[in-house]
Amino acid sequence: MTERGLRAALRIGTAALASVLATGAGAQVARPTENLAAPVRTFGRVSYDARSLMIDGKRQVIWSAEFHPFRLPSPDLWRDVLQKLKASGFNTVALYFDWGYHSPKQGVYDFTGIRDMDRVLRMAAEEGLYVITRAGPYVNAELSRGGFPGWLVNQRGRARTDDPAYMAAADEWLSRIDAIIARHQINGDGKGHAGTVILHQIENELALTTPAQRRYMDHLYARARADGITVPLFHNDQGRNGYWVPAGSTVETVVHGPDDLYAFDGYPGGTCTVAGTPTRGSAAPDWGYYGPGGAKGGASASPDTPAFLAEFGGGWFDYWGSNGGYECNAIQRGKRFQRVFYGTNLANGIDIQSVYMGYGGTSWGWLPAPVVFTSYDYGAAIAEARELRPKAEEMKQLGGLIATVPDLAGMIPATAATASSPNVQVYHDRNPDSDARFLMVTHAPSNGTSDDAFTITADLPDGRYTFPATEPMRLDGFDAKWLVAGVTIGGQRLVYSTSEVQAALRTDGGDLMLLYGRTGESGETALRYTSAPQVRVLEGQATSRFDATRGDLRLNYAHRGRAVVRIAGGGRPPLTLILADEAEAVRYWRQGPALVRGPGLVRTVTAKRGTLDLTGDTREDTPLEIWAPAAIRSIRWNGAGVATRTTAVGSRVATRPLAGPAPVTLPTLAWRSAFGSPEAQPGFDDRRWQAAGGKPYASITARPDGQPNLSMDAYGFHDGDVWYRGRFTGTPDARQIALYYGAGGSGMVQVWIDGAFVGQHELPGGLPRPITTGTARFDLPATAQGPREHVVSIMVRNNGHNWDLDSDDAHKEARGLISASIEAPGGRSFAIPIAWKVQGRQGGEDLPDPARGPANTGGQYGERNGWHLPGFDDAAWQAPAATVRPGTTWYRTRFDLALPKGQDTTVAIAFGDTATPRSVAKYRASIFVNGWNMGQFIAHVGPQRVFPIPEGVLDHHGRNTIALAVISDGAPGDVLEPVKLVTLRSVRGGIPVSRVAAPSRPDQLIQEK
């Protein structure tokens, strides 16, 4: 995901944006009847035609969500996220891989520990999820350098082209990651390994189309095939532009590429205002059958391949200096948005769609690009703290519909269905093989908010109907309905229903179906029988009427709580219908051989030798109700036996509620402190630092003539803070020092002359793009104007390298100092040479701590000497003072946790008043938990004040250490605010989590050579 949609909105406005989103760039149309004749292309177990993807010959709707393992540095918790995605209805997970996360130095790669991609792919297969792999080389993803490694910044050849040096570097990465992916593809690797990878992306959002890029794309395709990847390959287009369409396309206005599939991304649907209020924005775009001229689902440039949305907005990223938009984004692209927009995509024939993000996570350490801060919560269905948001319930319902009605795969438009209200529109699709129908009902336009009553008239597989026959349906406010008709579910024939299908279960020769609707609205369901069946209302209220002429049994009811109806006879197997309102329906989980009601999460359900084993989470004391085969004799919940009784509706209920979580008590933090900027003193020993100036210059940032190469990257320092110490001889005219520096959004510089602090300068954050370089001028103290040698000490906070979204080498913009000059009065610079030395992370590209990796530390004195590690001896440190010196002050605290076992608790670190996005106090803190850099807090910029810490990094049952590296200008009040531990969520259940292995003492770090 990138800034693409925001830039477009700022440039052309909401109304014009809606038009662009609806039509695409250079779109040409392909009629649905033409797509029926498209050939089938086969890639082992995966194949496709124009209508859909197929696995083992069976058509599939690929309902996917994005997850980035690198944004959750606790591998045991990867399974937690994958289980939650599966339980929330997804059948596929999309995984980005970050090249720079694995490679601190050219030729050096690490796929162990938190970088074990074999492990996450194996977990996905174990949890029953298909996988879409996205290996770059460029991914963007709001990562520093867009996922390129730091060492690539020093390469002169242009990235994302066929430049030989860049291609050699990309091959170095791809040969390694491709080998891992090949082992886990659904086709196997020919060596006995196999998994569930079904699609593979070879590049991301490469918009320019020069011959050098075409040769580059050809190479990437050939590279993947040579590395043994045999599933279909694709590129993700930055918007619906027609870039890199498969070469077989007959459309002339597109850019052809080597891909097998055309895919694109899109983020329509409104914004969150400065005040944090959602806006509806544009209507859902018809990127498919119902677009202008009947274009084939987003693949208007590629009529012979299935429509593929590789990223569709499941939220939006937040940025430095905002008022905190993630909760607003969770609402804006939440319940009802999902119903309208995801349903519209499905109706338009987009049978492969992936939600970005399903779980956003944390851009810990120095992972973030300059625009974003630590949290990458994204407003996703699974919050950063790993809590299922309400919007996950609606995703579960769509996923349930897709799983229950496989005929949704490969649908094309049917004859028009008519709504009786002009304010309502109906998308009417059919499956050419089974004639099953999908009726997607929205307002006209879909962002309408009126309350409308209506009926639908349509020619359905079982006849022409105007329904409902009694009380009209309602579309009240911003909403949509996912209706199916003419479908066979199990042994039942569903003629139509004004209720929506969430789940079905075949067991013991009968069927169970869960239908739902908006609370208080009427529902009507028609089922087909050969003769009049017997109808019994077992719970709640419902009426029935049998039409002997058609063979239709019509049920009428209200969606209030639930009604349960048993239908027997009539030439079909017995049927139990659960007719629920929406609040009731979301309490059900269709897992394994059972339908389960009650818990906040049902992770897994397995049956073995008469025992049904369930795992999951409870947020409170919770009743448990289960529909399962009669052969099940006993039930266990999280390993403990559950006594049950049989009910009148055919379910089994626990005789006692499942227990909720026990209370959590967190300790108060007591701090010790020490000053951490000795580099500012003129006598500091910098003999082991590198002399700056002689390295080749590869940055795209122009520097004044005669200036040495001061860019931190040239010296192997790519992330975090960097220190410079320069020596010069003063003159009577020396009045100022001017510094041109690069530091990313909300980066900064601090300056001392002869040990005296002369000031700091900060770059603004924000959108559409942060200011990432700047010039700062500082007055020299009078003592620095004499004709003796003076020492200037400079610390630059680098808040990330630019991404390379426009393929213009923007990631090579300089970081650290770019130039420095001594100026006379009036700003006139004159040639006073400065001899520079530079120091960043200890070891540079030779990591002292490979376990935590290149994103964990920068060049602070405390980082270079292990002050952030839990085993550092801070016995000589003092209690914190009320004031601080300019520079960096370190704070450390130790505490024990003994959280209730058998619970999943998310603990966070909170700074100051969490009700406000920013402070009056001006300071910033790097947060280290047990040696792991879990983010950066900037008090006066905001908005993030609460930092979740994943279990595994935090030991929930032992000793922990927090270290804060706090940078301040030393002014009164610019000091660390109160810091405390808070609980963000706690449930009984979860999964076992081990402490992530990493060095704990400074003497365990690899020493600099």
N, C-alpha and C positions, 0 to 999 in steps of 0.2 A: 504494500500500500504506500502511496506517495501523496504529494500535495496536488496531484493532477486536478481533482475535482474542485478544490478550493481555488486554485489559480483561475480555472475557467469561470467559476462563479464570480470572482472579484472582477474579472475582465469584462464579462458580457452580461452579468445580471441574471436574476432567477428566471425571468420569462424566456430570455434568449437561450439560457442554458437548457431549459426544458425542451426547446425545439431541437437543439443539438443532440441532446440525449436520445430523443425519439428517432432521429433520422440517421445518425452516424455520419462519418466522413466518406464521401464518394460511394455511398451505399447503392448497390444494385440488387434487384430482387430475384428470387427464385421461387416459383410457384410450388406449393406443396405436392401437386401431382407429379411434377418433375422429380422431386426428391424420392418418390416411391420407386423410381427406376434406378437410383444410384447404386453402384456396385458395392458389394461387401468386401472390405479389406481385412485381412486376417494377420494377426501378429501372435502366433501361438494360441494361448487360451483367450486372448483379447481380440475382439474384432469390432468393426463398426460399419454402418452405412450412414446415409444422410439423417436418419431418424434418431439413432441412439447408439450408445456403446453397448457391446454384448460381451459377456463373460461366459465361456463354455457354451456359446450359442444362445444364451438367454439374455434378452434385453434388460437393461438396468437403467434406472434413474440414479445417477451418482449424486448423492446428497452429502456434501463434504464440508468440513470446517478446518481452518488453519490453526496450527500449533507450532511454536518454535521451541524445541528442546533447549536451545542455548539461552532462552529467557527464563529458565527454571533450573538453577544449578544444584538440583537435588534429584538424581536419576530415579530413585524409588518413587518420587511423586509424578514422574512421567506417566506411570500406570494409573495414578489417580485421575489425571486429566483425561487420558484415553478412555477410561471407564466412564467418566462423566459425559464425554462426547457420545459414546455408544448409547448410554442410558438416555441421553437427550435426543435420540432418534437418528443420529448420523450413521451412515454406513461406510464413510470414508473419512480419512484425515489427510490433510495436505501439510507437508513438512518442508520448510525452508532449511537449507544448510548454509552456514556462514563460513566462507573460506578463511577469513581472518581469525575466526575463533579457533581454528585448528592449526594455523601456521604462523608462529611468531617470527620465523626467519626463513628465507628462501631455502627450500630443500628439507625443511624440518616440519614434520606433521605429527599430530597427536590425536588418536582416536580412542583414548582410554578415559576412565572416570566419567566426568561430566561431559566428555566429548565422545562417548561410546555410541556411535550411531547404529552399529549392529544391534545394540541393546534396545534402542527405541523402536527400530523396525521389527525386531522380534516381538516386543511387547504389543505393537499394533496388530500383528498377526494373531497373537494369543488372545487378544480381546475381540477378535472377529471384525476388524476394520480393514477395508481396502486402503491403499496408500497412494497418494500422488506425491512424487518426489520433485523438489525444485532445488537444483544444485548450483544455480548460478551459471557461469562464474560470478555474474553480478546479480544481486537480489534486491537491493535498495532497502526495503523493510525498516526504514527509519534507523538504520545502523550507520555508525561512523564508517565513512568510505563506501557506504552501500554494501558492506560485506567484503570488500577487498581487504587483503592483509596490509598491514602498515608498510611492509617492505616494498610493496608495489608502487608506493608514492615516489620512490626514488628511481623509477624506471622511466626513461625518456620516451619510449615508444608509446603511441596513443593506445589507450585501453579500448577494448570492445571493437577492435579492428583486427586485420590480419597482420599487424606489425609482428615480425618474427619474435622479438623479445617478449612481447605480451602473450603471444600464442604459446610460446614455450612455458611461460609461467602458468597460463591457464591449463595447459596439458598436465603440468605437474600436479595441480589440484585435482583435475578431473580424473586422471588415471587412478587416483586414490579413492575418491568418493564414489566414482562409478563402480569400482570393484565391490564396494560394500553394497551399493544399491542392487547390482546384478545378482548378488547372493540372495536377495530378498524379493526379487520380482516374481510375479505369479507364475511365469513360465519356467522358473528355475534357472540355474546357471550352467547346467550340464555337468555339474560336479556333485550332485546330490543335495544342493541347497535350494530352497524355495521359500517364498513368503507371499505377500499380498500386494506388492507394488504393481499397479495396473497402468499408470501413466507417468511420463517423465518429462520435465521441462528442461530445455537446453539453454535458454536465455530469458531475460526478463525485461519487458518494456524498452526494447531497443527500437526507438522511433525513427532514427535516421536510416537512410537506405542507400548508402554509397556503395560503389563496387567493393571497397575494402571491407565493408561490413557484410556484404553478400558472401564474399570469400570466407570471412570469419564464421558466418552462420553455416555454410557448407561444411566447414571444418568441424564445428561443434557436433553437427549431426553425425558425421563420419566417425568422430571421436567416440561418441556414445555407442555406436554400433560396434566399433572395434573393441570397445571395453566390455562387450557382452550384454549390453542392454537391448532387449528384443521387444519390449512393449512399445506402444505408439509414443512418438515424441512430439512435443509442441513448444511453441513460444507464447508468452503472455503479452498480448498487445496492450499498450498504454492507452486504453480507450478503444472504441469500436471504429478503427481506422482502416483495417484491411492490410496491415503490415505483416509480412511473412506468411501469407496464405499458401497452403500446399500447392505445389507446382501444377497439379492437374486441374486447377480451377479454370473455368471458361470465362470468368469475369476479367475484363481488360483493365479496369481502373484500380487494381490492387497491386501490391508489391509481393511477388512470388518468392517463396523461400523453400528451404529443404524440409520443412515440418511435415508430419503426417496429419496433424490436426491444427485447425485455427482456433485460438482462444483469445479472449480479451478480458479486461476488467472494467468495473464501473462502480461509482459511489454516488448515486443520485439520492434524493429523498429529503432535502431540507437541511437545516443547520441548527445549532444551538446559539442563542443570542448571547451577548455579553453578560446579560443578567442571568443566564443559565436557563432560559425558557426555550423549550423545543419549538421549532417552526415546521410546518408541513412541507414547505418547498414544492417541488414539482410533483406531478403525478407519476405513477410508476411507468417507466418507459416500455414501449412495445418493441423490444429488441428481437423481433422474430416474426412469427406468422401474421400477427395483427399490426405490424408496422406498416409504413407507407408501401403500398403495392403488394403487400403480403410477403415481405422478405423472410427468409428462413432463419429463425432464431439466432440473431447475433452473428450468424455465419453468412450474412448476405453476400460477403465476398467469397464464400466457400460453400456453395450449395450442395456439394457432395459429401460433406463431413458433418457430424452432429454438432449442434449448437453448444458452446462451451464457454461458460463464465468462470475463468480461473480465479477471479477474486470478485466478490460482490460484498458491498459494505455491510459489515456486521457491527459497525461502530465507527469511530474516527479517532485519530491520535490527538493528543493534547500537547501544548507547547509552553515553553518558558514564559512566564508573565501573564498567563491566562487567569481566569477566576476559578479554574477547576471544572473541566467539562465532561469528565467521564461519566458521572451519574446522569447528566443531561443527555449524553450520547447514548447511554443505555436505554433511556426512555425514547429518544428521538428515533433510534433504529431498534426499537424494542417491540413489545406486543403491539399488534395492529400494523405497524410498519412491516414487520416480517410477514404477516398474513397477506397484506396487500402486495408487497413488492416481490417476495419469493414466490407467491402464488401466481402473480402475473408472469414472472419468468417461466414457470412451469407450463402455464397455458400457452405461452409463445413458443413452446417446443425446446426450451433450453433444458435439456435433460442431464447436463453436467454443470452443476453450479457449486461453487465452494465459497463459504462465508469467511470473510477476513475481518476480524479474527473470531475463532471459537473460544480460544483462551489466549489473552495477550501476554500476561506475565510481567516480568521485570527486566528492564534494560540495565542490569546491574553493572557495577564497575564503570568502565569507559566504553561500553557498547554503544551508547546513543549517538545518533547524528546530532548536529548542532541545534536542530529545531526542537527536539523533544527532551523531556526530563526523564527521571529514573523510571517512573511508573509507565508501563505500556498496557495498562488495564484495558484501554480501547473502548470501554463501554460494552465489552463482549458478554456473551451469554454466561460464561464462567468468569467471574471477577478475578482480579489479581490475587486476592486472598483465597481463591479456589472455591468460592461460594457460588452455587447456582442462582443466577438472577431470575426474576419472574419471566423474562423473555425466553429463558431456556424451556419453559413449559410449552410455549407456542411452537418452538422448534421441535420439541418432542412430538407434538401433535401432527405437524407436517411429516416428520420422519415416520410416525406411525401410519399415516395414510399411505406413504410411499411403500412401506413394507407390506401393508395389508392388501394393496391394490397394485400388483406388479404390472397390470395392463396400462398404468400411467406412462410407462416407458414406450417411446416411439409414437406418441399420439400426433395427429395432424388435425387441422380444423375440420369440423363437421358443418352441416347446414346450420344456418343462423338460428339461434335461440332468442326469443323475444321476451323482454321484461315489460310488465304492464306499466311501469313508471319510467318516464323519460330521464329520471335522475339515476337510473340503474342500468349497468351494462353487464352482459353475460358473454364470457368467452366459452365457446362450445367446441370441445375437441373429441376426437374418437380414435380408437386404436384400429387400424385397418385390418388387423389379424382377428381380433375378437369382437370388434364393434363396441367395446366398452366406452363409456363416456365420462368426461371430466367437464364440469360446469363451474367456472371460476366467476364469482359474482362480486362486483365492486360498484362503487359510485361511478358516475360519468360526469367529469373525470374522476379518477380513483382517489384523489386527495379531497374529494367532497366530504362534508361533515353533516349533511342533513339527515333527518330521520324519515325514512321512506318505507311505505308498505307496498308490496308488489307480489305478483305471481309470475311464473315463467311458462312460456309455451314453447315446446320443442318436439321435434320428431326424434324419439328415442328408440333403441333397439327393440323394446317391447311394445311400441305403439306411439301414437301421438298423444301428448299429455299437456294439460294446463294444470300446474300444481303450484302450491298445495290446493287441494279441493275444498278445504274449509277456510280457516283463518289465514290471511296472507302472511308471507314472510316479512321480516323487517331488516333493514340495513340502517342501523342507528349510529351515526357519527362515522369517523374514519375507521373503516372496517372492511372486511371481505369474508366471503364464505367459499370453502373448498367442498364442492358437492360432487358426488359420483352417481352414475345411473347406468343401468344395463350391465352390471358387473356380477360375476359369479364369485362369491367369497366362500371358500370351503364348499359345503354342499348346498348353499343358499343362493337364491337369485334375487338381487336387490334391484328392483325396477327403478326406483328413485328414492331419495330421502332429502328432506330439508335440514336434517341433522347431518353433522359431519362425522366421518369415520375415523376413529383413532386406533382401534386395535381389533383383532380377531384371533380366535384360538380354536383349533380342532382337537377334540379330546373325547375319548370313550364313545366314538361313533356319532357325536353331536358337535354342534358349533356354539361358540360364544362370540358375541359382537358388542363392542363398546361404541356407542354413538353419543354425540354431545352437541350442545348449542348454547347460545347466550342465555344467561339467567333471566327467567321470566318470559322468554319468547316461546311461542308454540312450535311444535315439531310434528312432522308428518312423514311416515315411512311406508312405502309400498313394497311388498314382497310377492313373488310369483309362486303359485302352487297349482297342482293339477286338480285338487279338490279342496273343499273347505277344511282347514286345519283346526285343531283345538287351541284356544288361546286362554292362558291363565295369567292374571296380573298378580305376581308374587309380592310385589312391594311398590308403594306409590300408587299413582293413578294413570290409567291409559284406557282408551276405548278402541274398539276394532270393528271393521266392517269388511265382509268378503264380497267381491264382485265375481260372481260365478261365470259371467260372460267372458271376462278377461283372465280370470284366475288370480286376481290381485287381492291380497290381504292388505288393507290400509289401517295403519295404527295412527292415532292422534293422541297427543299428550302435551304437557307443558314442561319446559326445561327448568325444573325446580328440584334441587337436590338430585335424587335419582329415583327412577322407576325401574323395576325388573319384570320382564315379561317372558313367559315360557310358551313356546309354540311347538306343537307336535302334530305329526300326521301330515296330510295333504301331499303325500308323495315325496317328502324331503326328510332328511335327518332332523332330530330335535334341535331347536334353537333357543338359546337364552340371550335375550337382548337387554343390555344395560343402557338405559336412556338417561343421560346425566346432563346437568348444567356444566358450564365451563369450569367453575371452581371445583366441582366434584371430579370431573374427568381428569384434571391434571394430577390427581392423587394416585392414578393408576400407572403401573409400569408393566409393559409387555416384555418379559425376559424369559429366555429358555422355554420350557414346556408349561409356563404358568402366566397368569395374569395376577398381579399383586397390587393391593390397595393399601395405602397408609404411610409408609416411611417417606422421609424427605428425599431419599435416594435409594434405589435398588441397583446395586452394582452388577451382581451376577446371580443366576439361578441355574442350578444343575440338579439332575435327578440321577440317582444311582442306587440300585438294589432297594428300592422302595422308600428311599429317603430323599427329600427335597432340601437341598442346601441353598440358603439365600445369604448373600452378604450385602451390606448397605449401611446407611447412616440414618440416625434419628436426631432431630433438632430438639425434641421434647418427648415426653411420654406419648406413645403413638399406638393406636390400634393397628392390628395386622389382619388382613383378609386376603384369602388366596383361592383362586380357581385353578385346579390342577387335576391330572388324571387320577382316577379312582385307585390305581395301583400304588399311589403314594400313601405310605402308612405312617410316616413320621416327618416332621419338619424341624429344621434347625435354622436359627438366625445367628449369623456371625459365630458359628460353631457351637452354640448352646441350644439345647432342645427346647421346643415351644409346644406347649399343650394347646390343643385346638378342639373345637366342637363344630359339627356340621350345622349349617343354617338352612332355613326354608328356601333360600334362593339357590342352593346348591354349592355354596362356597364353604370354606372352612375359616373360622375366625379364632384368633388367639384368645385364650381364656383370661389372659392378663395383658395389658399394654406392653409394648416394647419400651424399655427404659430409655429416657433421654439422657443428655450429658450431665455429669456432675459439675458443680461450680468450680471455677478456675480462679486461683489466687496468684497474683504476680508480685514479685518483690519490689521495694523501693530501691532506686539506684543511688549509690554513693560514689563520688568521683575523686580521682587523683589527677594531678595536672603537671605538665612540664612545657616549657617553651621549645618550639621546634623549628626555628629559622636561624640556626647559627651561621648559615651561609651569608647572612646580612653583615656580619662583622668583618672588618677589613683584614683581620689576622687569621681568618678561617683558612685551613689547609686545603687548597684545591689542586695540589700537585698531581693527583691521579685523574683529574678531569681532562676531557679532551680539549685540545686547542681548536678553536673554531675558525673557519675561513677557507680551508683548502679543499673541501669536498666538492665534487661536481654538483651543479645546480640543475634539478629536474622539475622544479616547481613551475606552475603556470603564472605565479605571481611575480610581476615585474618588480625589480628592486633598483634603487638608484645606482648609477655608475660608480664604480670604485668601492662599493660595499662588499664585504666578505659574505660568504654563504653562512648565514646564521640559522637557517631553517632546522628545527629540531629533528626532523625526519632524516636529514642527511647524516646525522650522527647516530642513527639507530634508535631514537627516542620518538615513539609514535603516539603514545597515549598518556593522558594525565599531565601532571605538572612538569615543568622544566626550569632549571636554574641557569642563569648566566652570570658570570663575574668578569668584569672588564677593567682594565687598568689604562689610565690616560694621564697625561700631564696637563694641568690646568693653565689657564691664561687669565689675565685681568678682564678680558672681554667675555669670558665664558659665563653665560647667564642661565641657559636652559639646556636640558637634554631632551631631544625629540626621538620618540620611539615609534616605529611603524611595526605592528605586530599582528599575528593571526592567532585567534583563540576560539573561534566558533561562537555560537549564540550564547550570550551571558558569560562569555569568558572574560578574563581580566589580567591585569599586570600590576605588580607591586615593585617599588623602586626604593633602594637605599643608596646614599652616597657616603662613603667613609663611615658606614654604620648608622648614619642618621636617616630615618625614614622621611622620604620626600613626597610620597603620595601613591595613590593607586588609580587605575582607570578601568572602567568596565564597558563591555560591549552589550548593546541591548539584545534581548531575545525577541520572540514573537514571530508573526507571520505577515505576509505570505512567505518571506524568507528572512531569517535573522541576518543581522549585520555580523559578519564573521571576521573582518579585519578592521583595524582602526589605527589612528595616530594619536599618541598621547604626548603632551609636553609637560615637563616638570621644571620648576625653578630650582636652580642649584643653590645650595646653601653657600653663604659667603666663604666658608672655609674651603670650598671646592674650587675657588677661583684663583687660588695661588699657584705658583709655578712649580709645584711638587707633584709627585705621583698620587693619584687618587684611585679609589676602588668603587666601582658602581656594581651593585648587586641587584639582580632582577629576577623575579619569579613570574612566570607566565602560566596561568591556568588554561589548559587546552580543553575546551568542551566539545571535542570531536571534529573530525574532518567532514567536509561536505560529501554528499552522495554524488553519484555520477549519472543522474537520471537522464540528462540530455546528451550523454556520450561526448562530453566536451572536456574531459579530464579535470572536472571541477574538484574531484577528490585530491588533486595535487596542489590545491591552494595552500600556500605556506602556513605552517603553524610554528609558534614560538616567535622569536624576533625575526624581522625581515630586514630592518635597517635601523641604525642608531647614529645620531650625530649631535655634536655639541654646537649650540647656537649662541650667537651674539645678540645684543639688544635689537629688537625689531624682527627677530626670527631669522636673521641671516646666518646660514651655517658656514663653517670654515673647517679646514682640514686639520682636525686634531685626531690622530689615529688612536683607536681603542683596541687593545689586545684582549681578545675574548677567550674564555673557557666556558664549556657547556657541560651540564650533567642532568640527565633524566633518570629513568628507572635504572636501578643497579643492574648492570649486565647488558642493558639495552635489549637487543634482539636475542641474547643468550639468557633465557629466563632463569632467575634464581628460584622461582616457584612454579614449575611446569604444571603442577596439579591444579592450581587456580588459574593459571594461564595469562595471556598478554593483556587482558582487560582489567586485571585486578589492581595493579599499582602503577604509580607514576614516580616522579622524582623528588617527592618530599623527603627531607632528612629522616624523618621517622619511618617512612616506608623503606628507605634504603638500609635502615638499621633494625628493621623488624619490630618497631614499636606497635604495629598493628596486630601482631601475632599474640595469641592467648598466652603463650609461655614466656613472653618477655618479662623481665624482672623490673617492675616499676616501684620497688620498695622505697627508693630515694625520692620519688615524686611527692609533691606537696598537695594540700587541699587547695581547690581552685580559689583564686583571688577574685575580688569584685571587679577589677579592671584587668585588661590584658595589654600586652605590648603589640605593636603592629607586626603582622606576620602570621605565622601558624602557631597555635597553641594546641597541644594534645591533651585529651581527657580520656581516662580509662576507668572502667568499673568491672568488677567481677560479681557474679551472682549465681546462685543455684536455682534450678527449676526442678520441680517434682510434680509435673502436670498429671492429671488422672490418666492412667493407662487405659487402652481400649478406646481412646478418643482422638479425634482429629481437631486440633486447635491451631488457629493461625494467630501468632503473636506478632505485634508490630512495635516499632519505635516511633514515638510521637514527640514533636517539638512544639513547645509553647502552646498558644491558643489555637487549637485545631479548627475552630469555627471560622477563622479568617484565613484567606489565601496567602497573606504576606504580613510581615512585621515592620515596625518602625526601625527596629534594630537591624543594622547592616552587617551581616557576616554570612559565611558559608561553611558547611561541614561535610567532609567525606566520612561515611559511616562504615566502620569495619566491625563485623560480627564474627567472632572466632577466626579472625584473619581474612574474612571474605568482605570485599568492598561491595556493600549492598546499596550504594547510591550516593547521591549528592543532594544536600538540602541547601537552598539559597534563601535565607530568611526574608530578605527584602524584595525578592523577585517572585518566588512562589511558582505554582500554587501548591506543590506537594508538601505536606507537613507530616504525613503518616506513612511509614515505610514497612510494609509486610516483610517478614523474614521467614523463609520456608524452613520447615523442619528438615533436619539433615544438615543444614547450615547452623541452625539453632538446635542445641541439645535440649530436648524437652524433659530429660530425666538425668541431668547432671550439671556440671560446672560450665559457665559461659563467660565470655569476655566481650565487652563492647569498647572499641576505641574510636574516638572522634578526632579528626584533624580539622580544627576550626581556624579559618582564615578571617582576620579582621583588620581594619585600619587602626585599631587601638583607641578610637574615639570613645568618649563616655557613652555608655549604653549599648555599644556595638559588641555585646558579649553573648555567650551562649545562654539561651533561654532554658527554662526547666525542661528536662527530658525524662520521659517515663515510658514504661512498657504498658501496652494496652492489648486487649483481646478483641480481634475483629470478628471471629466466628469460633464456635466450638460445637462439635457434634459427637455423639457416641457412634463409633464405627471407624471409618478410615481404613488405611492399609499400613502394614509395618514399614517403618522408615528408619534407616541406619544413618549414623553420622557420616558425612562425606569426608573421605580420607584426604588429608592435606597436612603439610608441615605445621607444627604448633609452636616451635621455638626458632629464634634467629639462627642458631647453629645448625638447624636442619635445612636451611636454604643452601642452594648451590652457590658457592662463593665466586665472586668475580675473578676472572683470570688476570 
